[in-house]
Amino acid sequence: MTETLRARFEDGSYPADLGVQIEAADEAESRLVLPFDERNTMFGLVHGGALASLVPIAAHAIAREPARAVAPPLRTVSMHVGYVRAARKAVTVETRAVRRVRELGFFEALIRDADGNAVAHASSTVSEAGSAPADAPPLADLPAGGPAFVAPADEAASGVAGAIRAAMAGSPFLSRRQLRLLGMRREAIEMAMAAAAANLDGGGAMHEGAVLALIDAAGATCPWTAVPPSPGASGATIALSAQLLGALPGDELVARAVVRARDARICWTDVTVAGGASGIVHAFGTVVYRFSEKNGS
């Protein structure tokens, strides 16, 4: 493990804000630890966005070792994470390189808690071809079929928005991401993430992990616009998929989430992430969310 690699976890950027510690890394595998710290939690559990963040962080640690040293910035092209258990303790992510072909690296990861229980499993594809901006279209308006986004003003919408804002404010992890609820309607939500220092990489751009956290937050919040929160109601993300489109900006990002399908227990939400000022799309994601048995449908 190089000192340069270790320094990346101490430079004040997003991985450092999470407190990620690197235990081992070479050209074949890496092992990282995320401490159980209040700043990474929501409702006393490690936030799903923090767990998803470990996937690109760990894969990049392998790709950057001397045997595969590259000059251009690495970028995650695609990833998928499945959550199998809530984490109430520190977690370890063990990642291995499955294959490398041309500029692409394929990785798989297993996240376990301090007792050795599986928490999540993931796969990712990383490009070593650099971070040229992708030719992505501006963020389109929501499809027809519902009222426009509201601030919101009516009593029912305000109640849901208030509960969402309270949940976001009550999560140390989301509070550190400086998220804001911009608007909502039934089965749709718009959320912004500030370009705060704790959300950036060492080069001043939004960190991929922070983008994944935004996708998770928007995708897991959106279902509650269809099933308003009630006392004792709960749920959890059971899967997250994401595609990152080239270089990320160093400016505010906006996520727009739309419920695509749901049944009594599971909700499938698509999320699009774009630059707050430019409107250029930088990432797509899908979040699969499961309601607890106490929730109505």
N, C-alpha and C positions, 0 to 999 in steps of 0.2 A: 504494500500500500504506500503510495507516494505522499509526501508532505503537502504537495499541491492539492491532492484529492482531499486530505484531511482538512486543509484550510477552507475548502468550500463549505464545510459544515460549521464554520466559526466566523463567517464574514458578515453576519448580521442579516443575511437574506432569508428567504422563506424557510429553507431547511433548518437554519440556525434558530429561527423564531419558534419552530416546533420542538427544538431541542433534540433533533435526530443525532444519534451517535453512530459512527461507523466502527464496527468491530473487525471486519476483514473484507478485503476485496482483491481480486486478481482478474486475469483475463477470462476466467471461466465462471466465477460466482462471487456473490457479495453477501454480507450479513450486517444488517443495520438494526438499531434499537430505537424505538420511540418510547420515551418514558411516560409513565402515567402521571400527567401533570394537569392541573385544573385548566390551564390555558388551551388544552387540546380536547376539552370535553363539552358535552351537552347532556344535561340531566344526569350527570355523574358517570357517563359512559364516554369512551373515546369516540369522537365524532367520525362518522363515515367518510367525510371529506379528508380528514387527517390520515385515515387508513389508506384511502385511494392515492393520496399524495406519495405514499411510500413506494408505489409501483414505479413511477418514472425516476424517482430519486435513486432507488436501488439499481435499476437497470443502467442508468447513466454512470453510476459508480463503476460498474463492470466495464462499460464501453470506453471509459476514459483511462483505464490502466495502461501502462507502457506498451504492452503487446498490441494494443489497438489504439494507440494515441492518434488523435486526429486534430487538425487545426480548426475546422469549422465547428460552430456550436452544434451540439447534438439536439435532436428534437424527436419527441414521441409522435409517431404517425397515427397509431391506433392502440387502444388498450381496452381490456374488459376485466372487471373485478366482480366476484361473487362473494357476498357476505354470508357466513354460516353461523356466526355467533357474535354476541355483543362482547366488547372488551372492557373489562373493569380493572385491568392491570396493565403494566408495561407490555409492549408487544415487540416481537422480533420478526423481521422480514428476511427470509432467505431466498435469494434469487439466483437463477443459473441461466447461462446462455444455452439455448437449444440449438441454434444454428446461426451462422453468419454467411451472407451471400451478397457479393458486391457491396453496396453501401448500407445494406439493411442488417440489423441484428434482431433476432427473435428470442424473447426471454419468457420465463415462467417464474412465478413467485408464490410462496406460501407464507402467510402471516399467522403467527401463533402468539398466544398470550404467555405470561410468565409460568403458567402451569403446564405448558405444552399443548394446550387445546387449540385446534384450528379455528381461526377467526375469519380469515378470508383467503381466497385463492385467486390468482390473476395471471393474465398473459399480456404481453405488450410487444409492439414492433417499434424499433428506434432507427431513425435515419442518421447516417453520418455524412450526408451530402450537404450539410449547411442549412441555413434558415432563410432562404430567399422568400420574400412574401408570396403567398399563394394567390392565384387569380380567383378570388372569391367574390361573389356578388354582394351588394349591400344587404343588410337585414331587411327582409320583406315584412309587410304588415301581416298581422294574424289573419288566417283564413276566415271567410265569412261564416256566420252561424251563431254569433253571439254579440252582445253589446260591446261597445268600445271600452277600453281600459278606463277605470275611474280612479280617483285619487285616494280613497273613495269617500263619498259624502253621505250616502243613505245609511240609515241606522244598521241594517243587516250587514251591509258590506263593511261598514266601519267596525262592527263587532269582530268580524273575521280578521280584518286587517289589524285591529288592535291585538288580537290573540297572536297573530303571526309576528308582529313587531315585538311583542313581549317575549315570545319564545326565542327570537333572534337575539334580543338584548340579554336574555338570561343564559345564553350559551357563551362561555368564555371564548371558545374557538371561533364562532361566528362573529362575535364582537371584535376580535382581533383582525378579522378580515374586513371590517368596516363596511358591512353590507347595508343596503337601503332598499326598502320596498318602494318601488316607483309607481306601480299600478296593478290592478287586478280586475278580473271578472270571473264568473263561474268557469272553472276548469282552465284558467289561464292566469299567468302571473308574470310580472316584469320586476327584475331585481338588479341592482348595480353593486359593483365592488370597486372600492377606491384603489388608486395606485399608491397605497401606503407602502412604506419601506418593508414592512413585514410580509408583503405579498409579492415582492420582487425577487429576481435572481441576481447573481453577482454583477450582471451587465446592465441592470436597470430596467429590464423588461419584466412583464408579468411572469411569474414562475408557473411552469406547467402544473405543479401541484395546487397552486392557488386557483387556477382555472378549473381543475377537477373539483375543488372544494365548492366553487361557485355553481358548477353543474349539479353537484349533489344537493346543495342547499336549495336551489330553485326547483329541481326535480322532486325533492322530498317535501317541499312546502306546497307546491301546486295542488296535489291531491286534496289538501284541506280546504280549498275553495269549492270543492264538489261535496265534501263530507265535512261540514263545519266542526271545529273542535268542540268537544263536550267533556265534562268532568270525568276523569279516568280514561279518556280516549288516548290511544297511543298507536304507534306504528314504527316501521323501520325500513330502510332501503335494503333490498335483498340482491340487487345487481345494478351495476353502472357500466355503461359502455361509452367511449368517447373517441372522437377523431379530431386531432389538432391540425389546423391548416397552416403550415408554414410558420414564419416568425411571429412572435407575439409582441404587442406594443407595450410601451411603458405608461400607458394612459388608462383611465377608468374603463372597465368592461361592463357591458349590460347583458344579462341573461333573460331570454324570453322563453318561458316554459308553457307547453300546451298538453293537456291530457288527451291522449290518442285513443285509449280504451281503458275500461275498468269493469270489474265485476264486484261482488260483495266484499272481497278481501284484497284483491290486487289491482294496482293502478299502473298503467304504462304511460310515461310522460316523455315527450321529446323536448329537448332544450337546445336553443341556438344562442351562441355567445358572440357578441359583436363589440367593436369599439364604440364607446359611448359618444364620442364626437364624430368619428368617421362613418359609423354604421357598417363598416366592413366586417364580414363574418370571419371569425378566427377559430371557432370550434363548434362541433355538434356533439350532442350526447343524448343518451336514453337512460332514464332511471326507472327501475321497477321497484315499486313501493308496496309494502304489505301492511294493511290495517290490522289492529288487534281485534280480538273477538268482541270487545266492548263497544266498538264503533258501529254506528248505524250506516246504512248504505243509501 
